């Protein structure tokens, strides 16, 4: 992280976990908001752009710090583009940095 006074300023990695929450005004004919397979595949498409990469070299993290909060916002915006419809909306993205530390983002 740029301009950070602690150890996180040093190059380091994480085993992130992402939690995607969706909402809908109405359930589909199967009684679902969306098939979890769809969420998983769309989330993988976004995460694959970040996985095993130096995030400081990837837009938008070449300009902003790749904090859990900024990663949650990025994932929210990217996954929403692929999943949101008139009925379905990503309601919250939570990025887990450790089993006890997370950051969430919603709009």
SEVO-334973 format. One record per residue (C-alpha): residue number from 0; residue in three letters; x, y, z. Coordinates in Angstrom, 1 decimal. Layout:
# SEVO-334973
@ketor: NUM; loza: ALA; c1: X; c2: Y; c3: Z $
...
//
This chain:
# SEVO-334973
@ketor: 0; loza: UNK; c1: 0.0; c2: 0.0; c3: 0.0 $
@ketor: 1; loza: UNK; c1: 1.3; c2: 3.4; c3: -0.9 $
@ketor: 2; loza: UNK; c1: 1.7; c2: 6.1; c3: 1.8 $
@ketor: 3; loza: UNK; c1: 0.9; c2: 3.7; c3: 4.6 $
@ketor: 4; loza: UNK; c1: 3.0; c2: 3.8; c3: 7.8 $
@ketor: 5; loza: UNK; c1: 2.8; c2: 0.2; c3: 8.8 $
@ketor: 6; loza: UNK; c1: 3.9; c2: -3.3; c3: 7.6 $
@ketor: 7; loza: UNK; c1: 1.2; c2: -3.3; c3: 4.9 $
@ketor: 8; loza: UNK; c1: 3.3; c2: -0.9; c3: 2.9 $
@ketor: 9; loza: UNK; c1: 5.5; c2: -3.9; c3: 2.1 $
@ketor: 10; loza: UNK; c1: 4.7; c2: -6.3; c3: -0.7 $
@ketor: 11; loza: UNK; c1: 2.4; c2: -9.0; c3: 0.8 $
@ketor: 12; loza: UNK; c1: -0.4; c2: -11.3; c3: -0.3 $
@ketor: 13; loza: UNK; c1: -3.8; c2: -12.5; c3: 1.0 $
@ketor: 14; loza: UNK; c1: -6.1; c2: -15.4; c3: 0.6 $
@ketor: 15; loza: UNK; c1: -9.2; c2: -13.3; c3: 0.1 $
@ketor: 16; loza: UNK; c1: -12.7; c2: -14.7; c3: 0.3 $
@ketor: 17; loza: UNK; c1: -15.6; c2: -12.8; c3: -1.3 $
@ketor: 18; loza: UNK; c1: -19.2; c2: -12.9; c3: -0.2 $
@ketor: 19; loza: UNK; c1: -21.8; c2: -11.7; c3: -2.7 $
@ketor: 20; loza: UNK; c1: -25.3; c2: -10.8; c3: -1.5 $
@ketor: 21; loza: UNK; c1: -28.2; c2: -10.4; c3: -4.0 $
@ketor: 22; loza: UNK; c1: -31.7; c2: -9.1; c3: -3.7 $
@ketor: 23; loza: UNK; c1: -34.8; c2: -9.1; c3: -5.9 $
@ketor: 24; loza: UNK; c1: -38.3; c2: -7.6; c3: -5.9 $
@ketor: 25; loza: UNK; c1: -39.6; c2: -11.0; c3: -6.9 $
@ketor: 26; loza: UNK; c1: -38.4; c2: -14.6; c3: -7.0 $
@ketor: 27; loza: UNK; c1: -38.2; c2: -16.4; c3: -10.4 $
@ketor: 28; loza: UNK; c1: -40.4; c2: -19.4; c3: -11.3 $
@ketor: 29; loza: UNK; c1: -38.0; c2: -21.7; c3: -9.5 $
@ketor: 30; loza: UNK; c1: -38.3; c2: -19.7; c3: -6.3 $
@ketor: 31; loza: UNK; c1: -34.8; c2: -18.2; c3: -6.5 $
@ketor: 32; loza: UNK; c1: -33.4; c2: -14.7; c3: -6.9 $
@ketor: 33; loza: UNK; c1: -30.6; c2: -16.0; c3: -9.1 $
@ketor: 34; loza: UNK; c1: -28.9; c2: -19.4; c3: -9.6 $
@ketor: 35; loza: UNK; c1: -25.7; c2: -19.6; c3: -7.4 $
@ketor: 36; loza: UNK; c1: -23.9; c2: -21.0; c3: -10.4 $
@ketor: 37; loza: UNK; c1: -24.4; c2: -17.7; c3: -12.2 $
@ketor: 38; loza: UNK; c1: -23.1; c2: -15.7; c3: -9.2 $
@ketor: 39; loza: UNK; c1: -20.1; c2: -18.0; c3: -8.9 $
@ketor: 40; loza: UNK; c1: -19.2; c2: -17.8; c3: -12.6 $
@ketor: 41; loza: UNK; c1: -19.6; c2: -14.0; c3: -12.9 $
@ketor: 42; loza: UNK; c1: -17.6; c2: -13.5; c3: -9.6 $
@ketor: 43; loza: UNK; c1: -14.8; c2: -15.8; c3: -10.9 $
@ketor: 44; loza: UNK; c1: -14.6; c2: -13.7; c3: -14.1 $
@ketor: 45; loza: UNK; c1: -13.9; c2: -10.6; c3: -12.0 $
@ketor: 46; loza: UNK; c1: -11.6; c2: -12.3; c3: -9.4 $
@ketor: 47; loza: UNK; c1: -9.5; c2: -13.9; c3: -12.1 $
@ketor: 48; loza: UNK; c1: -8.4; c2: -10.4; c3: -13.2 $
@ketor: 49; loza: UNK; c1: -6.9; c2: -9.9; c3: -9.6 $
@ketor: 50; loza: UNK; c1: -5.8; c2: -13.4; c3: -8.6 $
@ketor: 51; loza: UNK; c1: -2.0; c2: -14.0; c3: -8.4 $
@ketor: 52; loza: UNK; c1: -1.4; c2: -10.4; c3: -9.7 $
@ketor: 53; loza: UNK; c1: 0.4; c2: -7.4; c3: -8.2 $
@ketor: 54; loza: UNK; c1: -2.6; c2: -5.3; c3: -7.7 $
@ketor: 55; loza: UNK; c1: -0.7; c2: -2.0; c3: -7.8 $
@ketor: 56; loza: UNK; c1: -0.2; c2: -2.7; c3: -11.5 $
@ketor: 57; loza: UNK; c1: -3.9; c2: -3.3; c3: -12.3 $
@ketor: 58; loza: UNK; c1: -6.5; c2: -0.5; c3: -12.9 $
@ketor: 59; loza: UNK; c1: -7.8; c2: 1.1; c3: -10.7 $
@ketor: 60; loza: UNK; c1: -5.3; c2: 0.0; c3: -8.1 $
@ketor: 61; loza: UNK; c1: -2.5; c2: 1.7; c3: -10.1 $
@ketor: 62; loza: UNK; c1: -4.0; c2: 4.9; c3: -8.8 $
@ketor: 63; loza: UNK; c1: -5.7; c2: 3.9; c3: -5.5 $
@ketor: 64; loza: UNK; c1: -4.6; c2: 1.6; c3: -2.7 $
@ketor: 65; loza: UNK; c1: -5.7; c2: -2.0; c3: -3.0 $
@ketor: 66; loza: UNK; c1: -7.3; c2: -1.9; c3: 0.4 $
@ketor: 67; loza: UNK; c1: -10.0; c2: -4.4; c3: 1.3 $
@ketor: 68; loza: UNK; c1: -12.5; c2: -1.6; c3: 1.1 $
@ketor: 69; loza: UNK; c1: -11.4; c2: -0.5; c3: -2.4 $
@ketor: 70; loza: UNK; c1: -11.3; c2: -4.2; c3: -3.6 $
@ketor: 71; loza: UNK; c1: -14.9; c2: -4.6; c3: -2.2 $
@ketor: 72; loza: UNK; c1: -16.0; c2: -1.5; c3: -4.1 $
@ketor: 73; loza: UNK; c1: -14.2; c2: -2.7; c3: -7.3 $
@ketor: 74; loza: UNK; c1: -15.8; c2: -6.1; c3: -7.1 $
@ketor: 75; loza: UNK; c1: -19.2; c2: -4.6; c3: -6.4 $
@ketor: 76; loza: UNK; c1: -19.1; c2: -2.4; c3: -9.4 $
@ketor: 77; loza: UNK; c1: -17.7; c2: -5.1; c3: -11.8 $
@ketor: 78; loza: UNK; c1: -20.0; c2: -7.9; c3: -10.7 $
@ketor: 79; loza: UNK; c1: -23.0; c2: -5.6; c3: -10.7 $
@ketor: 80; loza: UNK; c1: -22.4; c2: -4.8; c3: -14.3 $
@ketor: 81; loza: UNK; c1: -22.8; c2: -8.5; c3: -15.1 $
@ketor: 82; loza: UNK; c1: -25.6; c2: -9.5; c3: -12.8 $
@ketor: 83; loza: UNK; c1: -27.9; c2: -6.6; c3: -12.1 $
@ketor: 84; loza: UNK; c1: -31.2; c2: -6.5; c3: -14.0 $
@ketor: 85; loza: UNK; c1: -34.5; c2: -4.8; c3: -13.5 $
@ketor: 86; loza: UNK; c1: -35.3; c2: -7.4; c3: -10.8 $
@ketor: 87; loza: UNK; c1: -31.9; c2: -8.6; c3: -9.5 $
@ketor: 88; loza: UNK; c1: -29.4; c2: -6.4; c3: -7.7 $
@ketor: 89; loza: UNK; c1: -26.2; c2: -7.0; c3: -6.0 $
@ketor: 90; loza: UNK; c1: -27.0; c2: -5.7; c3: -2.5 $
@ketor: 91; loza: UNK; c1: -23.6; c2: -6.1; c3: -0.8 $
@ketor: 92; loza: UNK; c1: -20.1; c2: -7.3; c3: -1.4 $
@ketor: 93; loza: UNK; c1: -17.9; c2: -8.4; c3: 1.5 $
@ketor: 94; loza: UNK; c1: -14.2; c2: -9.1; c3: 1.2 $
@ketor: 95; loza: UNK; c1: -12.7; c2: -11.2; c3: 3.9 $
@ketor: 96; loza: UNK; c1: -9.0; c2: -10.6; c3: 4.4 $
@ketor: 97; loza: UNK; c1: -8.9; c2: -13.0; c3: 7.4 $
@ketor: 98; loza: UNK; c1: -11.5; c2: -15.1; c3: 9.2 $
@ketor: 99; loza: UNK; c1: -12.1; c2: -12.1; c3: 11.5 $
@ketor: 100; loza: UNK; c1: -11.4; c2: -9.1; c3: 9.3 $
@ketor: 101; loza: UNK; c1: -13.6; c2: -8.0; c3: 6.4 $
@ketor: 102; loza: UNK; c1: -14.8; c2: -4.9; c3: 4.5 $
@ketor: 103; loza: UNK; c1: -18.1; c2: -4.5; c3: 2.8 $
@ketor: 104; loza: UNK; c1: -19.4; c2: -2.2; c3: 0.1 $
@ketor: 105; loza: UNK; c1: -22.8; c2: -1.4; c3: -1.3 $
@ketor: 106; loza: UNK; c1: -24.5; c2: 1.4; c3: -3.3 $
//
